[in-house]
Structures are given as C-alpha cells and as structure tokens.
Amino acid sequence: MNETFEQIANLLSQGETVALATVVRTRGSTPREVGAKMLVRSGGEIMGTIGGGCGEAEVWRTALSVIESKKPQMVLVDLTEEIDMKSQGVCGGIMEVFVEPWYQA
C-alpha cells in the first residue's frame, strides 16, 4: 500500500491530479476485499485493481469524472446479476467503492 501513496506523491509533485478508488464495503462474494485500491491517472492509466471486469470499468469512468470535478464519489458495484452462459466473472456480491481526488491545492 505504501507503493500506492508513493506513486500518488510522485504524480502530485508533477502537478497531476489523480483519483484513488478504495473498496470500503463488501457484501457477498466479491473479487477483492475491503481496502483494495486502484489509482487512476488523468490520461486513463490505472495502477492496481479492485477486481477487473465491468465493475472496475464503471469505477474507472467515475474516477475520470472525479479527476475533472475534484469531488469524491461513491460507486456501488453490483455483481449479483443472474449467472448464465453470457455472464463472465459474476461473483454474486456487492462492493462499495469510494473514489477520491488527489491534487495539489
């Protein structure tokens, strides 16, 4: 985890605004546990993961919005859709992810 904050400090020193997504609550089966982090840069690059797939993509899109607005947001990632042959990687749980901006004031 220290590596994540070292990366944030480095990017901030270069004047970049980033967003940090952190899993803050889970219910049921989820790909990552509370505390998992994903750092999103303004160009869309990510470091770390909160689980991949469509849920992570939703958080990534929110992170880009957070970078632009500099306002934190909470994302509810629902992985409970019915499992069928079309569904890939549905875990059956729910994650709440807090996405916060980091920037130099």
DSSP file (Angstrom, degrees, kcal/mol; ACC not computed):
  #  RESIDUE AA STRUCTURE BP1 BP2  ACC     N-H-->O    O-->H-N    N-H-->O    O-->H-N    TCO  KAPPA ALPHA  PHI   PSI    X-CA   Y-CA   Z-CA
    1    1 A M    >>        0   0    0      0, 0.0     4,-1.6     0, 0.0     3,-0.5   0.000 360.0 360.0 360.0 -34.8    0.0    0.0    0.0
    2    2 A N  H 3>  +     0   0    0      1,-0.2     4,-2.2     2,-0.2     5,-0.2   0.861 360.0  60.7 -58.0 -34.2    2.9    2.4    0.7
    3    3 A E  H 3> S+     0   0    0      1,-0.2     4,-2.4     2,-0.2    -1,-0.2   0.890 101.1  53.6 -59.8 -40.1    3.8    2.0   -3.0
    4    4 A T  H <> S+     0   0    0     -3,-0.5     4,-2.2     1,-0.2    -1,-0.2   0.932 111.0  44.7 -60.2 -46.5    0.4    3.4   -4.0
    5    5 A F  H  X S+     0   0    0     -4,-1.6     4,-2.4     1,-0.2    -1,-0.2   0.812 110.5  54.5 -72.4 -28.6    0.9    6.5   -1.8
    6    6 A E  H  X S+     0   0    0     -4,-2.2     4,-2.2     2,-0.2    -1,-0.2   0.904 109.2  48.9 -65.9 -40.9    4.5    6.9   -3.1
    7    7 A Q  H  X S+     0   0    0     -4,-2.4     4,-2.6     2,-0.2    -2,-0.2   0.910 110.7  50.4 -63.9 -41.9    3.1    6.9   -6.6
    8    8 A I  H  X S+     0   0    0     -4,-2.2     4,-2.8     1,-0.2     5,-0.2   0.944 110.5  49.1 -60.8 -47.6    0.5    9.5   -5.7
    9    9 A A  H  X S+     0   0    0     -4,-2.4     4,-2.0     1,-0.2    -1,-0.2   0.897 111.8  49.6 -59.5 -41.5    3.1   11.7   -4.1
   10   10 A N  H  X S+     0   0    0     -4,-2.2     4,-0.8     2,-0.2    -1,-0.2   0.929 113.1  45.6 -63.4 -46.2    5.3   11.4   -7.2
   11   11 A L  H ><>S+     0   0    0     -4,-2.6     5,-2.3     1,-0.2     3,-0.6   0.883 111.8  51.9 -66.8 -38.6    2.4   12.3   -9.6
   12   12 A L  H ><5S+     0   0    0     -4,-2.8     3,-2.0     1,-0.2    -1,-0.2   0.888 104.1  57.1 -64.3 -37.9    1.3   15.2   -7.4
   13   13 A S  H 3<5S+     0   0    0     -4,-2.0    -1,-0.2     1,-0.3    -2,-0.2   0.742 104.7  53.4 -65.5 -21.0    4.8   16.6   -7.4
   14   14 A Q  T <<5S-     0   0    0     -4,-0.8    -1,-0.3    -3,-0.6    -2,-0.2   0.366 123.6-107.3 -91.8   3.4    4.5   16.6  -11.2
   15   15 A G  T < 5S+     0   0    0     -3,-2.0     2,-0.3     1,-0.3    -3,-0.2   0.579  71.3 143.9  85.3  10.0    1.3   18.6  -11.0
   16   16 A E      < -     0   0    0     -5,-2.3     2,-0.5    -6,-0.1    -1,-0.3  -0.602  44.1-140.8 -86.7 143.7   -1.0   15.8  -12.0
   17   17 A T        +     0   0    0     -2,-0.3    25,-0.5    86,-0.1     2,-0.3  -0.883  29.0 176.7 -97.5 133.3   -4.5   15.2  -10.5
   18   18 A V  E     -AB  41 102A   0     84,-2.3    84,-2.9    -2,-0.5     2,-0.4  -0.816  23.4-132.0-129.7 169.3   -5.3   11.6   -9.8
   19   19 A A  E     -AB  40 101A   0     21,-2.4    21,-3.0    -2,-0.3     2,-0.6  -0.986  10.6-153.7-125.6 138.4   -8.2    9.6   -8.3
   20   20 A L  E     -AB  39 100A   0     80,-2.8    80,-2.4    -2,-0.4     2,-0.5  -0.953   7.5-160.8-113.2 119.7   -7.9    6.8   -5.8
   21   21 A A  E     -AB  38  99A   0     17,-3.0    17,-2.2    -2,-0.6     2,-0.4  -0.872  12.0-177.0-100.6 127.8  -10.6    4.2   -5.7
   22   22 A T  E     -AB  37  98A   0     76,-2.5    76,-2.7    -2,-0.5     2,-0.5  -0.989  29.0-126.9-129.1 128.0  -10.8    2.1   -2.5
   23   23 A V  E     + B   0  97A   0     13,-2.4    12,-3.0    -2,-0.4    74,-0.2  -0.621  34.3 171.2 -69.4 119.5  -13.2   -0.8   -1.7
   24   24 A V  E     +     0   0A   0     72,-2.9     2,-0.3    -2,-0.5    73,-0.2   0.594  59.6  14.8-109.8 -15.4  -14.8    0.3    1.5
   25   25 A R  E     - B   0  96A   0     71,-1.4    71,-3.0     8,-0.1     2,-0.3  -0.964  59.2-171.8-159.2 142.0  -17.5   -2.3    2.0
   26   26 A T  E     - B   0  95A   0     -2,-0.3     2,-0.4    69,-0.2    69,-0.2  -0.968   4.7-170.2-133.7 153.0  -18.4   -5.6    0.5
   27   27 A R  E     - B   0  94A   0     67,-2.3    67,-2.9    -2,-0.3     2,-0.1  -0.989  62.6 -11.9-138.8 133.0  -21.4   -8.0    0.8
   28   28 A G  S    S-     0   0    0     -2,-0.4     2,-0.5    65,-0.2    65,-0.3  -0.354 115.8 -15.5  75.9-159.6  -21.4  -11.5   -0.5
   29   29 A S  S    S+     0   0    0     63,-0.2    64,-0.8    62,-0.2    50,-0.1  -0.697  71.5 169.3 -85.3 122.4  -18.7  -12.8   -2.8
   30   30 A T        -     0   0    0     -2,-0.5    21,-0.1    62,-0.2    -2,-0.0  -0.919  43.1-120.4-131.2 156.9  -16.5  -10.1   -4.4
   31   31 A P  S    S+     0   0    0      0, 0.0     2,-0.3     0, 0.0    20,-0.1   0.772  96.4  26.8 -70.0 -25.0  -13.3  -10.2   -6.4
   32   32 A R  S    S-     0   0    0     18,-0.3     2,-0.1     4,-0.1     3,-0.1  -0.924  79.0-121.9-135.5 160.0  -11.4   -8.0   -3.9
   33   33 A E    >   -     0   0    0     -2,-0.3     3,-2.0     1,-0.2   -10,-0.2  -0.446  47.5 -68.2 -96.2 170.5  -11.6   -7.3   -0.2
   34   34 A V  T 3  S+     0   0    0      1,-0.2   -10,-0.2    -2,-0.1    -1,-0.2  -0.335 121.5  35.8 -54.9 134.9  -12.1   -4.1    1.7
   35   35 A G  T 3  S+     0   0    0    -12,-3.0    -1,-0.2     1,-0.4   -11,-0.1   0.177  78.2 139.4 102.1 -15.5   -9.0   -1.9    1.4
   36   36 A A    <   -     0   0    0     -3,-2.0   -13,-2.4   -13,-0.1    -1,-0.4  -0.365  37.1-157.7 -61.3 140.7   -8.2   -2.9   -2.2
   37   37 A K  E     -A   22   0A   0     12,-0.2    12,-0.8   -15,-0.2     2,-0.4  -0.919  22.0-172.1-129.3 149.3   -7.1    0.2   -4.2
   38   38 A M  E     -AC  21  48A   0    -17,-2.2   -17,-3.0    -2,-0.3     2,-0.5  -0.979  14.3-151.7-137.9 125.1   -6.9    1.3   -7.8
   39   39 A L  E     -AC  20  47A   0      8,-3.1     8,-2.2    -2,-0.4     2,-0.5  -0.834  11.2-162.8 -97.2 131.6   -5.1    4.5   -8.8
   40   40 A V  E     -AC  19  46A   0    -21,-3.0   -21,-2.4    -2,-0.5     6,-0.2  -0.966   4.8-150.6-119.8 127.8   -6.4    6.3  -11.9
   41   41 A R  E >   -A   18   0A   0      4,-2.9     3,-2.2    -2,-0.5   -23,-0.1  -0.518  31.6-105.7 -91.7 163.0   -4.4    8.9  -13.8
   42   42 A S  T 3  S+     0   0    0    -25,-0.5    -1,-0.1     1,-0.3   -24,-0.1   0.765 120.5  56.2 -60.8 -27.2   -5.9   11.7  -15.8
   43   43 A G  T 3  S-     0   0    0      2,-0.1    -1,-0.3     1,-0.0    21,-0.0   0.465 123.7-102.9 -83.7  -1.1   -4.9   10.0  -19.1
   44   44 A G  S <  S+     0   0    0     -3,-2.2    -2,-0.1     1,-0.3    20,-0.1   0.296  74.2 141.2  99.7  -8.5   -6.9    6.9  -18.0
   45   45 A E        -     0   0    0     -5,-0.1    -4,-2.9     1,-0.0     2,-0.3  -0.377  36.3-151.8 -66.5 145.9   -3.9    4.7  -17.0
   46   46 A I  E     -C   40   0A   0     -6,-0.2     2,-0.4    -2,-0.0    -6,-0.2  -0.883  14.8-163.7-120.5 154.0   -4.5    2.6  -13.9
   47   47 A M  E     +C   39   0A   0     -8,-2.2    -8,-3.1    -2,-0.3     2,-0.1  -0.990  66.7   1.8-132.6 123.6   -2.3    1.2  -11.2
   48   48 A G  E    S-C   38   0A   0     -2,-0.4     2,-0.3   -10,-0.2   -10,-0.2  -0.338  77.8-110.4  90.3-178.9   -3.7   -1.6   -9.0
   49   49 A T        -     0   0    0    -12,-0.8   -12,-0.2    -2,-0.1    -1,-0.0  -0.997  17.1-160.9-152.3 151.1   -7.1   -3.3   -9.3
   50   50 A I  S    S-     0   0    0     -2,-0.3   -18,-0.3   -14,-0.1   -14,-0.1   0.234  85.0 -59.3-113.1   9.2  -10.4   -3.5   -7.5
   51   51 A G  S    S-     0   0    0    -20,-0.1     4,-0.1   -21,-0.1    -2,-0.0   0.292  70.1-119.0 139.0 -13.4  -11.3   -6.7   -9.3
   52   52 A G     >  +     0   0    0      1,-0.2     4,-1.2     2,-0.1     3,-0.4  -0.147  66.0  72.4  81.1-178.1  -11.5   -6.2  -13.1
   53   53 A G  H  > S-     0   0    0      1,-0.2     4,-1.9     2,-0.2    -1,-0.2  -0.132 105.6 -30.7  69.4-160.9  -14.4   -6.6  -15.5
   54   54 A C  H  > S+     0   0    0      1,-0.2     4,-2.1     2,-0.2    -1,-0.2   0.836 134.6  57.1 -63.7 -36.0  -17.4   -4.3  -15.9
   55   55 A G  H  > S+     0   0    0     -3,-0.4     4,-1.9     1,-0.2    -1,-0.2   0.921 108.6  45.8 -62.8 -44.1  -17.4   -3.2  -12.2
   56   56 A E  H  X S+     0   0    0     -4,-1.2     4,-2.6     1,-0.2    -1,-0.2   0.878 110.2  55.0 -66.4 -36.6  -13.9   -1.9  -12.4
   57   57 A A  H  X S+     0   0    0     -4,-1.9     4,-2.4     2,-0.2    -2,-0.2   0.889 106.7  50.9 -63.0 -39.0  -14.7   -0.2  -15.7
   58   58 A E  H  X S+     0   0    0     -4,-2.1     4,-2.0     2,-0.2    -1,-0.2   0.915 111.9  46.5 -64.1 -42.9  -17.6    1.6  -14.0
   59   59 A V  H  X S+     0   0    0     -4,-1.9     4,-2.6     2,-0.2    -2,-0.2   0.892 110.1  54.6 -66.0 -39.4  -15.3    2.8  -11.2
   60   60 A W  H  X S+     0   0    0     -4,-2.6     4,-2.0     2,-0.2    -2,-0.2   0.923 108.4  48.2 -59.3 -46.4  -12.7    3.8  -13.8
   61   61 A R  H  X S+     0   0    0     -4,-2.4     4,-1.6     1,-0.2    -1,-0.2   0.908 112.4  49.1 -61.5 -41.7  -15.2    6.0  -15.6
   62   62 A T  H  X S+     0   0    0     -4,-2.0     4,-2.5     1,-0.2    -2,-0.2   0.899 107.3  55.7 -63.6 -40.1  -16.2    7.5  -12.3
   63   63 A A  H  X S+     0   0    0     -4,-2.6     4,-2.4     1,-0.2    -1,-0.2   0.890 104.7  52.4 -60.9 -40.7  -12.6    8.2  -11.4
   64   64 A L  H  X S+     0   0    0     -4,-2.0     4,-1.7     1,-0.2    -1,-0.2   0.891 110.8  48.1 -62.9 -38.0  -12.1   10.2  -14.6
   65   65 A S  H  X S+     0   0    0     -4,-1.6     4,-2.8     2,-0.2     5,-0.3   0.894 110.1  52.0 -66.6 -40.7  -15.1   12.3  -13.7
   66   66 A V  H  X S+     0   0    0     -4,-2.5     4,-2.8     1,-0.2     5,-0.4   0.885 106.7  53.7 -63.7 -39.6  -13.7   12.7  -10.1
   67   67 A I  H  < S+     0   0    0     -4,-2.4    -1,-0.2     1,-0.2    -2,-0.2   0.919 113.2  43.5 -60.3 -43.2  -10.4   13.9  -11.6
   68   68 A E  H  < S+     0   0    0     -4,-1.7    -2,-0.2     1,-0.2    -1,-0.2   0.921 124.2  33.2 -69.3 -44.8  -12.2   16.5  -13.6
   69   69 A S  H  < S-     0   0    0     -4,-2.8    -2,-0.2     2,-0.2    -3,-0.2   0.722  91.0-140.8 -84.9 -22.1  -14.6   17.7  -10.9
   70   70 A K     <  +     0   0    0     -4,-2.8    -3,-0.1    -5,-0.3    -4,-0.1   0.783  63.6 122.9  60.4  28.9  -12.2   17.2   -7.9
   71   71 A K        -     0   0    0     -5,-0.4    -1,-0.2    -6,-0.2    -2,-0.2  -0.984  63.2-122.2-121.6 128.2  -15.3   16.0   -6.0
   72   72 A P        -     0   0    0      0, 0.0     2,-0.3     0, 0.0    28,-0.2  -0.239  28.8-168.3 -66.5 155.9  -15.3   12.5   -4.4
   73   73 A Q  E     -D   99   0A   0     26,-2.3    26,-3.2     2,-0.0     2,-0.4  -0.982  18.4-133.7-142.3 153.3  -18.0   10.0   -5.3
   74   74 A M  E     -D   98   0A   0     -2,-0.3     2,-0.5    24,-0.2    24,-0.2  -0.906  20.9-159.7-105.5 136.2  -19.2    6.6   -4.0
   75   75 A V  E     -D   97   0A   0     22,-2.9    22,-2.9    -2,-0.4     2,-0.7  -0.970   7.9-150.8-120.0 130.1  -19.8    3.8   -6.5
   76   76 A L  E     -D   96   0A   0     -2,-0.5     2,-0.7    20,-0.2    20,-0.2  -0.894  11.8-162.5 -98.6 115.4  -22.0    0.8   -5.9
   77   77 A V  E     -D   95   0A   0     18,-3.3    18,-2.5    -2,-0.7     2,-0.7  -0.880   4.4-162.7-102.7 109.3  -20.7   -2.2   -7.9
   78   78 A D  E     +D   94   0A   0     -2,-0.7     3,-0.3    16,-0.2    16,-0.2  -0.835  18.4 170.6 -99.0 112.7  -23.4   -4.8   -8.1
   79   79 A L        +     0   0    0     14,-2.8    13,-2.4    -2,-0.7    14,-0.3  -0.114  51.0 100.2-109.4  33.2  -22.1   -8.2   -9.2
   80   80 A T        +     0   0    0     12,-0.2    -1,-0.2    11,-0.1     3,-0.1   0.292  42.8 134.9-105.4   9.9  -25.3  -10.1   -8.5
   81   81 A E  S    S-     0   0    0     -3,-0.3     2,-0.1     1,-0.1    11,-0.0  -0.167  72.1 -80.3 -58.0 156.1  -26.7  -10.4  -12.0
   82   82 A E        -     0   0    0      1,-0.1     2,-0.6    10,-0.0    -1,-0.1  -0.335  46.3-124.7 -60.7 131.9  -28.0  -13.8  -12.9
   83   83 A I        +     0   0    0     -3,-0.1     2,-0.2     3,-0.1    -1,-0.1  -0.689  49.8 141.6 -82.6 120.9  -25.2  -16.2  -13.8
   84   84 A D    >   -     0   0    0     -2,-0.6     3,-0.8     0, 0.0     0, 0.0  -0.782  68.8 -75.8-142.3-171.7  -25.8  -17.7  -17.3
   85   85 A M  T 3  S+     0   0    0      1,-0.2    -2,-0.1    -2,-0.2     0, 0.0   0.726 128.5  53.1 -65.4 -20.8  -23.7  -18.6  -20.3
   86   86 A K  T 3  S+     0   0    0      2,-0.0     2,-0.4     0, 0.0    -1,-0.2   0.718  92.5  85.6 -86.4 -22.5  -23.4  -14.9  -21.3
   87   87 A S    <   -     0   0    0     -3,-0.8     2,-0.5    -5,-0.1     3,-0.0  -0.640  59.2-168.7 -85.0 132.7  -22.1  -13.7  -17.9
   88   88 A Q        -     0   0    0     -2,-0.4    -3,-0.0     1,-0.1    -2,-0.0  -0.982  66.7  -3.0-122.6 126.5  -18.4  -13.9  -17.3
   89   89 A G  S    S+     0   0    0     -2,-0.5     2,-0.6     1,-0.2    -1,-0.1   0.742  74.0 162.7  74.5  24.1  -16.9  -13.4  -13.9
   90   90 A V        -     0   0    0      1,-0.2    -1,-0.2     2,-0.1   -10,-0.1  -0.685  16.4-172.5 -78.8 120.7  -20.0  -12.6  -11.9
   91   91 A C        -     0   0    0     -2,-0.6   -62,-0.2     2,-0.1    -1,-0.2   0.807  32.7-123.3 -86.8 -31.8  -19.1  -13.1   -8.3
   92   92 A G  S    S+     0   0    0    -13,-2.4   -63,-0.2     1,-0.3   -12,-0.2   0.563  73.4  92.6 100.1  10.2  -22.5  -12.7   -6.7
   93   93 A G        -     0   0    0    -64,-0.8   -14,-2.8   -14,-0.3     2,-0.4  -0.568  66.2-117.4-124.4-171.7  -21.7   -9.8   -4.3
   94   94 A I  E     -BD  27  78A   0    -67,-2.9   -67,-2.3   -16,-0.2     2,-0.4  -0.992  19.5-164.8-132.1 137.2  -21.8   -6.1   -4.0
   95   95 A M  E     -BD  26  77A   0    -18,-2.5   -18,-3.3    -2,-0.4     2,-0.5  -0.968  10.0-151.5-121.4 139.4  -18.9   -3.7   -3.4
   96   96 A E  E     -BD  25  76A   0    -71,-3.0   -72,-2.9    -2,-0.4   -71,-1.4  -0.955  19.2-167.2-106.1 127.9  -19.0   -0.1   -2.3
   97   97 A V  E     -BD  23  75A   0    -22,-2.9   -22,-2.9    -2,-0.5     2,-0.5  -0.965  11.9-150.4-123.3 123.9  -16.0    1.9   -3.7
   98   98 A F  E     -BD  22  74A   0    -76,-2.7   -76,-2.5    -2,-0.5     2,-0.6  -0.822  11.8-163.6 -93.4 125.2  -15.0    5.4   -2.6
   99   99 A V  E     +BD  21  73A   0    -26,-3.2   -26,-2.3    -2,-0.5   -78,-0.2  -0.944  12.4 179.9-114.1 116.9  -13.3    7.4   -5.3
  100  100 A E  E     -B   20   0A   0    -80,-2.4   -80,-2.8    -2,-0.6     2,-0.2  -0.922  23.7-125.5-122.0 142.1  -11.4   10.4   -4.1
  101  101 A P  E     -B   19   0A   0      0, 0.0     2,-0.4     0, 0.0   -82,-0.2  -0.573  17.0-161.6 -81.6 146.8   -9.4   13.1   -6.0
  102  102 A W  E     +B   18   0A   0    -84,-2.9   -84,-2.3    -2,-0.2     2,-0.3  -0.997  29.4 137.8-125.9 125.4   -5.8   13.8   -5.0
  103  103 A Y        -     0   0    0     -2,-0.4     2,-0.5   -86,-0.2   -86,-0.1  -0.980  56.2 -92.9-158.9 162.4   -4.3   17.1   -6.2
  104  104 A Q              0   0    0     -2,-0.3    -2,-0.0   -92,-0.1   -87,-0.0  -0.728 360.0 360.0 -84.0 128.2   -2.2   20.0   -5.1
  105  105 A A              0   0    0     -2,-0.5    -1,-0.1     0, 0.0     0, 0.0   0.466 360.0 360.0 -79.8 360.0   -4.3   22.8   -3.7
